[in-house]
Amino acid sequence: MFRDSGKISPASPSPGRLDFPPARTGLTPRWIAAKPPAPRPSPFSCGFPPLKPSAPSAARLTESPLELKNAYKTLQERGFNYQVTDEEGLLELFAKGPVSAYIGFDATADSLHVGHLLPLMALSWLSRSGHRPIALLGGGTSMVGDPSGRKEERKLLSLEDIAANARGIRPQLERFVELPPAGGGVLRDNSEWLAGLNYVSFIRDIGRHFSVNRMLTAESYRSRLEQGLSFLEFNYMVMQAYDFLVLSREEGASLQLGGQDQWGNIVAGIELIRRETGAAAYGITMPLLLDPRTGEKFGKTAAGAVWLSAARTPVYEFYQFWRNIDDQEAGRLLALFTFLPLDECRRLATLPGNLINRAKEILAFEVTLACHGFREAEEAFLASVKAFGAADPDLAVPTSSRITEAAAPDSAGSVPATEIPLRVLEGSDLAGLFVLAGLASSKSEARRLIRQGGAYADESRISPDAESEPVAGAAWLAKGEVTLRAGKKRHKTVKAVP
């Protein structure tokens, strides 16, 4: 049955099926340090060898961790908490001693994207506060695909693709979670226990705890019934619940965190643990962020997702995404996606007039710093300043951000560039040039841009009647390069090569 209190009692195991208590908004927990176990190799074919951290993690961006007593207050005040399964139980849990908490990341692409940043920041706060975060790579669940938030079934991935995706994601996780020997974080891959399961034994021992009727009340399933929900996807909740059970047994995990759409999956795991072991477990979900200007999920643009991989989303474009957020969102996003003191985030959000752009510069710099490193953040910042000017040229706004360590604004910052063979350029017209540069997805889009007065070459507006003019006759071709601009924010330098 549903429990009005939202509390899941840690009673002894008993036969029956999983219940889904109502969500409760309220408290978030604190995390306390614990000694990490020795890493285990994955026997599954999509497993991957251990990698050494390629760059300092975001978890090490401060010199000393927060005091443990402030961990709960920090996460609550910064806006991470959306739903909590049992507030009183969580407070009791953290009062007793060390707690291990995990978040899962399926390997559905070779990079994480901005939509993954909120859980990554939560893991980093755990690590920075001296606690024990567990990052779970979904090598096994990626073979099925999470139906949560999806209108149609995900494309099935090969084992080779999943393995390659996992290798791409791991370094991104390591920027936010310190692994041994530097830190106490844990990285596991659920293919270790899912790939070798005996199906009949699994549905007999684990599946018996699940009620189909209850599963269908979960939003991730209910919203898909009209469009169609495959039996393969229907297994996902059971698999994720089993992940929580395994991590509870092997890593001592008693808390799972996830996105707002993961509530049903998290609660299923909590109930499975209770029925299998009698242990108490807890869950917290984080809010789904929307772009107030479009109503779309935050991190989506007209060109698609904003990725954490520079190969998918160039660092300059990543920086510009954050630099161009809505003014009213600056305070909230500073609190969620930077490690700046909360009072500083609030103060920056109240900057008057055009100085609010300094808050957005700081946000863009800090997020780029966390995801790509200082040098890349500095170069993107300087390129933006070169293109649009500095938001605070006199440095009148005090800040603890490392943006103050960047070179002077008049130093050399570079607009992203692309090299195109001369023969290709000579065979194109001006509209086609914007397509070649990646500033338009098609010639029709480029023509609309030119006709609307939003296309520039070396800061000179391109006349609408020039859209079909051949590049071969352009004066800039003699110097071998031109800087194109699409609208106010997007730049690209095109260089002619033999």
C-alpha positions in Angstrom: 0.0 0.0 0.0 0.9 3.6 -0.3 2.1 5.1 3.0 0.9 8.6 3.7 4.1 9.4 5.7 6.3 8.6 2.8 8.5 6.6 5.2 9.6 3.1 4.4 10.0 1.1 7.6 13.2 -1.0 8.0 11.2 -4.0 9.1 12.4 -7.6 8.7 12.2 -9.2 5.3 8.8 -10.5 4.4 7.1 -11.9 1.3 5.2 -9.5 -0.8 5.6 -6.9 -3.5 7.1 -3.5 -3.9 5.0 -0.5 -2.8 5.6 3.1 -4.1 5.2 5.7 -1.3 4.3 9.2 -2.3 7.2 11.7 -2.9 8.1 14.1 -0.1 10.0 17.3 -0.5 12.0 18.4 2.4 15.4 17.6 3.9 18.5 16.4 2.3 21.2 14.4 4.1 24.8 14.9 5.2 27.5 12.5 4.1 30.2 11.2 6.3 33.5 9.7 5.2 34.1 6.0 5.1 37.0 3.8 4.0 36.6 2.6 0.4 36.9 -1.1 -0.5 39.4 -2.5 -2.9 38.3 -2.1 -6.6 37.0 -5.2 -8.4 37.7 -6.0 -12.0 34.7 -6.5 -14.3 34.4 -10.0 -15.9 31.9 -8.6 -18.5 33.1 -8.0 -22.1 32.1 -4.4 -22.0 34.2 -3.7 -18.9 37.2 -1.5 -19.2 40.7 -1.4 -17.6 41.4 1.1 -14.8 42.4 4.6 -16.0 44.6 7.0 -14.3 42.9 10.4 -13.7 43.8 12.6 -16.6 43.3 15.9 -14.9 42.7 17.3 -11.4 39.1 16.6 -10.4 36.6 19.3 -9.6 36.5 17.7 -6.1 40.0 19.1 -5.5 39.3 22.7 -6.5 39.2 23.8 -2.8 42.1 23.4 -0.4 40.1 21.8 2.4 36.8 19.9 2.7 33.7 21.4 4.2 33.0 20.4 7.8 30.8 17.4 7.9 28.2 19.3 10.0 27.6 21.6 7.0 27.1 19.0 4.3 23.3 18.7 4.8 22.9 22.4 5.0 24.9 23.0 1.9 23.0 20.7 -0.3 19.7 21.8 1.0 20.4 25.5 0.6 21.9 25.2 -2.8 18.8 23.6 -4.2 19.8 20.0 -4.9 16.9 18.4 -3.0 13.6 17.7 -4.7 12.2 14.5 -3.1 13.2 12.5 0.0 11.9 9.1 0.9 12.2 9.4 4.7 13.5 12.6 6.3 13.6 11.4 9.8 15.3 8.1 8.8 18.0 10.0 6.9 18.8 12.3 9.8 19.1 9.2 12.1 21.3 7.5 9.5 23.8 10.3 9.4 23.8 10.7 13.1 25.0 7.1 13.5 28.2 7.2 11.4 29.6 6.8 7.8 27.2 6.7 4.9 27.9 5.6 1.3 25.7 7.1 -1.5 25.5 6.3 -5.2 24.3 7.7 -8.5 24.1 5.7 -11.7 25.2 6.8 -15.3 24.2 4.7 -18.2 26.8 4.4 -21.1 24.4 5.4 -23.8 26.9 7.8 -25.5 30.6 8.4 -25.3 30.1 11.5 -23.3 27.9 12.9 -20.6 26.0 16.1 -21.2 24.8 19.1 -19.3 21.8 17.1 -18.1 24.2 14.9 -16.1 26.0 17.9 -14.4 23.6 18.2 -11.4 24.2 14.6 -10.2 27.9 15.1 -10.9 27.9 18.2 -8.7 26.1 16.2 -6.0 28.8 13.5 -6.1 31.5 16.2 -6.0 30.0 17.8 -2.9 30.1 14.4 -1.3 33.7 14.0 -2.2 34.7 17.5 -1.2 33.0 17.1 2.1 35.1 14.1 3.0 32.3 11.5 2.3 32.1 8.4 0.2 30.4 8.8 -3.3 29.9 5.8 -5.5 29.6 6.4 -9.3 28.0 3.5 -11.0 28.5 3.0 -14.7 25.6 1.3 -16.3 27.5 -1.2 -18.5 24.7 -3.7 -17.9 21.6 -1.5 -17.8 22.8 0.3 -21.0 22.0 -3.0 -22.8 18.3 -2.4 -22.0 17.9 1.4 -21.9 16.1 3.5 -19.3 12.5 4.4 -20.5 12.3 7.3 -18.0 11.6 10.6 -19.8 11.6 8.9 -23.2 8.8 9.0 -25.7 10.1 6.0 -27.6 12.4 3.1 -27.0 16.2 3.7 -27.1 18.3 2.3 -29.9 19.9 -0.9 -28.8 23.7 -0.6 -28.5 26.3 -3.3 -29.2 28.6 -4.4 -26.4 31.5 -2.8 -28.3 29.6 0.6 -28.3 28.8 0.3 -24.6 32.4 -0.4 -23.8 33.6 2.5 -25.9 31.0 4.8 -24.3 32.1 3.7 -20.8 35.7 4.5 -21.6 34.7 8.0 -22.7 32.5 8.7 -19.7 35.0 7.5 -17.0 37.5 10.4 -17.2 34.5 12.8 -16.9 33.4 11.1 -13.8 36.9 11.3 -12.4 36.9 15.1 -12.7 34.1 15.1 -10.0 34.9 12.0 -7.9 38.3 11.4 -6.4 39.2 7.7 -6.7 41.9 5.9 -4.6 44.6 6.6 -3.8 43.8 10.4 -4.0 40.3 10.1 -2.5 37.7 7.8 -1.1 35.3 7.6 -4.1 34.2 4.4 -5.7 33.6 3.6 -9.4 31.7 0.4 -10.3 30.2 -1.0 -13.4 26.9 -2.9 -13.1 27.8 -5.3 -15.9 29.9 -7.0 -13.2 26.7 -8.5 -11.7 24.0 -8.1 -14.4 25.7 -9.7 -17.3 26.1 -13.2 -15.8 22.6 -13.5 -14.2 20.6 -16.6 -14.7 17.2 -15.3 -16.0 15.0 -17.9 -14.4 16.8 -17.7 -11.0 16.7 -13.9 -11.2 12.9 -13.6 -11.8 12.2 -16.3 -9.2 14.4 -14.7 -6.5 14.1 -11.0 -7.3 11.2 -10.6 -9.7 8.7 -12.2 -7.2 9.0 -9.0 -5.1 7.6 -6.8 -7.9 4.0 -6.1 -8.6 3.2 -5.3 -12.3 0.3 -3.2 -11.2 2.5 -1.1 -9.0 5.2 -0.8 -11.6 2.7 0.6 -14.1 1.9 3.4 -11.7 5.5 4.7 -12.1 5.5 7.8 -14.3 8.3 6.3 -16.4 6.1 3.4 -17.5 2.6 5.0 -17.3 3.6 7.8 -19.7 4.7 5.3 -22.3 1.7 3.0 -22.3 0.0 4.8 -25.2 3.1 5.0 -27.4 4.2 1.4 -26.5 6.5 0.0 -23.9 8.6 -3.0 -24.7 9.1 -5.9 -22.4 12.9 -5.2 -22.5 12.4 -1.7 -21.2 9.9 -3.0 -18.6 12.8 -4.9 -17.0 14.8 -1.7 -16.3 13.2 -0.9 -12.9 14.0 -4.4 -11.7 17.6 -4.2 -12.9 18.1 -0.7 -11.2 16.6 -2.0 -8.0 18.9 -4.9 -8.1 21.9 -2.5 -8.5 20.9 -0.9 -5.3 20.7 -4.3 -3.5 24.1 -5.3 -4.8 25.8 -2.0 -3.8 24.1 -2.3 -0.4 25.6 -5.7 0.1 29.1 -5.1 -1.4 29.7 -1.4 -0.8 27.4 -0.6 2.2 25.4 1.8 0.1 22.3 3.0 1.9 21.4 6.1 -0.1 20.7 6.5 -3.9 20.5 9.9 -5.5 19.1 10.5 -9.0 17.1 12.8 -11.2 13.5 13.7 -10.6 12.3 11.0 -13.1 14.1 8.3 -11.1 11.8 8.3 -8.1 10.0 5.1 -9.0 13.3 3.2 -9.7 14.9 4.4 -6.5 11.9 3.5 -4.3 11.8 0.0 -6.0 15.4 -0.5 -4.9 14.7 0.6 -1.3 11.9 -1.9 -1.0 13.9 -4.7 -2.6 16.7 -4.1 0.0 14.2 -4.2 2.8 12.5 -7.4 1.7 15.8 -9.2 0.8 18.0 -8.1 3.7 15.8 -6.2 6.2 18.2 -3.2 6.0 16.9 0.4 5.7 17.8 2.3 2.6 16.9 5.8 1.4 16.5 7.9 -1.7 16.8 11.5 -2.8 15.9 12.9 -6.2 17.1 16.2 -7.7 15.0 18.7 -9.7 14.5 18.6 -13.4 15.8 21.9 -14.7 14.0 23.7 -17.6 15.1 26.6 -19.7 12.5 29.3 -18.8 12.8 30.8 -22.3 11.9 27.6 -24.2 10.4 25.3 -21.7 12.8 22.6 -22.9 15.1 20.6 -20.6 18.0 22.7 -19.5 21.1 21.8 -21.6 19.3 21.4 -24.9 19.8 23.9 -27.8 18.6 24.1 -31.4 21.7 22.1 -32.3 21.0 19.4 -29.7 22.5 18.5 -26.4 25.4 20.4 -24.9 28.1 17.7 -24.2 30.9 17.6 -21.7 33.2 16.2 -24.3 35.1 18.9 -26.3 35.0 16.6 -29.3 31.2 16.9 -29.3 30.8 20.4 -28.0 33.8 22.6 -28.5 34.9 24.3 -25.2 34.2 27.8 -26.5 30.6 26.8 -27.4 30.3 25.1 -24.0 31.4 28.3 -22.3 29.0 30.4 -24.4 26.1 28.2 -23.5 26.5 29.1 -19.9 27.4 32.8 -20.7 24.1 33.2 -22.5 21.7 31.8 -19.9 18.7 33.9 -18.8 19.6 36.7 -16.4 17.0 35.6 -13.9 18.6 32.2 -13.7 22.1 33.3 -12.8 21.7 33.0 -9.0 20.2 29.5 -9.1 22.7 28.2 -11.6 25.6 29.6 -9.7 24.4 27.8 -6.6 23.9 24.5 -8.4 26.8 24.4 -10.8 29.7 26.1 -9.1 31.6 25.7 -5.8 31.5 29.4 -5.0 30.2 30.3 -1.5 26.4 30.5 -1.5 26.4 34.0 -0.2 28.6 35.0 -3.1 26.2 33.3 -5.6 23.3 35.3 -4.1 25.3 38.5 -4.2 26.3 38.0 -7.9 22.7 37.3 -8.8 21.7 40.8 -7.6 24.2 42.8 -9.6 22.5 45.7 -11.3 22.1 46.5 -15.0 24.7 45.1 -17.3 26.9 43.9 -14.4 24.7 40.8 -14.3 26.7 39.8 -17.3 29.7 39.5 -15.0 27.8 37.0 -12.9 27.2 35.0 -16.1 30.8 35.3 -17.1 31.8 33.8 -13.7 29.2 31.0 -14.0 30.5 30.1 -17.5 34.1 30.2 -16.4 33.6 28.1 -13.3 31.5 25.4 -15.0 34.1 25.3 -17.9 36.8 25.1 -15.3 35.2 22.1 -13.6 34.5 20.2 -16.8 37.6 21.1 -18.9 40.3 22.6 -16.7 41.7 26.1 -16.1 43.6 26.6 -19.4 40.6 25.8 -21.5 38.3 28.0 -19.3 40.8 30.8 -19.6 41.0 30.5 -23.4 37.2 30.4 -23.8 36.8 33.4 -21.5 39.4 35.5 -23.4 37.9 34.6 -26.8 34.5 35.7 -25.6 35.9 39.0 -24.2 37.7 39.6 -27.5 34.5 39.0 -29.4 32.0 40.8 -27.2 34.0 42.9 -24.7 34.5 42.3 -20.9 31.4 42.5 -18.7 33.5 44.0 -15.8 36.6 45.6 -17.4 37.5 47.5 -14.2 37.1 44.4 -12.1 34.8 46.2 -9.8 32.8 43.1 -8.8 34.6 41.1 -6.0 34.7 37.4 -6.5 36.5 34.3 -5.2 36.3 32.8 -8.7 39.5 31.8 -10.5 38.4 34.0 -13.3 40.5 36.6 -11.7 43.6 34.5 -12.4 42.9 34.6 -16.1 45.2 36.7 -18.3 44.2 40.3 -18.9 41.2 40.7 -21.1 43.3 42.2 -23.9 45.5 39.1 -24.0 45.2 36.7 -27.0 41.9 34.8 -26.9 41.0 32.9 -30.0 37.7 32.4 -31.7 37.1 28.7 -32.7 38.6 28.0 -36.2 38.1 25.4 -38.9 40.3 24.6 -41.8 38.7 24.0 -45.2 40.5 23.1 -48.5 40.8 26.1 -50.8 39.1 24.2 -53.7 36.1 23.5 -51.5 35.8 27.2 -50.6 36.1 28.3 -54.2 33.3 26.0 -55.2 30.9 27.4 -52.5 28.8 30.5 -52.3 28.4 32.7 -49.2 25.4 30.8 -47.9 27.2 27.5 -48.3 30.2 29.0 -46.4 28.2 29.3 -43.2 27.2 25.6 -43.6 30.8 24.6 -44.1 31.8 26.5 -41.0 29.1 24.8 -38.9 27.2 28.0 -38.3 24.1 26.8 -40.2 22.7 23.3 -40.6 21.6 23.9 -44.2 21.8 26.4 -47.0 18.2 27.4 -46.4 19.0 28.2 -42.8 22.0 30.2 -43.9 20.0 32.1 -46.4 17.4 33.0 -43.8 20.2 34.2 -41.5 21.6 36.4 -44.3 18.2 37.8 -45.2 17.4 38.6 -41.6 20.7 40.6 -41.3 22.4 38.2 -38.9 25.3 37.1 -41.0 28.7 38.8 -40.8 32.1 38.3 -42.4 35.0 40.1 -40.5 32.3 42.1 -38.7 30.8 43.4 -41.9 27.1 42.5 -42.4 26.5 40.3 -45.5 23.9 41.9 -47.8 20.9 39.7 -48.5 21.5 40.0 -52.2 25.0 38.6 -51.8 23.9 35.2 -50.4 24.6 33.4 -53.8 27.8 35.2 -54.5 30.7 32.8 -55.0 33.4 32.7 -52.4 36.0 32.6 -55.1 35.5 36.4 -55.7 35.7 37.4 -52.0 38.5 39.8 -51.1 39.3 38.0 -47.9 40.3 34.9 -49.8 43.7 36.5 -50.6 44.6 36.6 -46.9 43.5 33.0 -46.4 41.0 33.4 -43.6 37.8 35.1 -42.5 35.9 35.3 -39.2 32.2 34.6 -39.7 29.5 35.5 -37.2 26.0 34.1 -37.0 23.8 36.4 -34.9 25.3 38.0 -31.8 27.0 35.1 -30.1 28.3 32.5 -32.6 31.7 33.0 -34.2 34.0 30.8 -36.4 37.2 31.6 -38.2 37.5 29.8 -41.6 41.0 29.2 -42.8 41.8 28.2 -46.4 44.3 25.4 -46.7 45.8 23.8 -49.8 
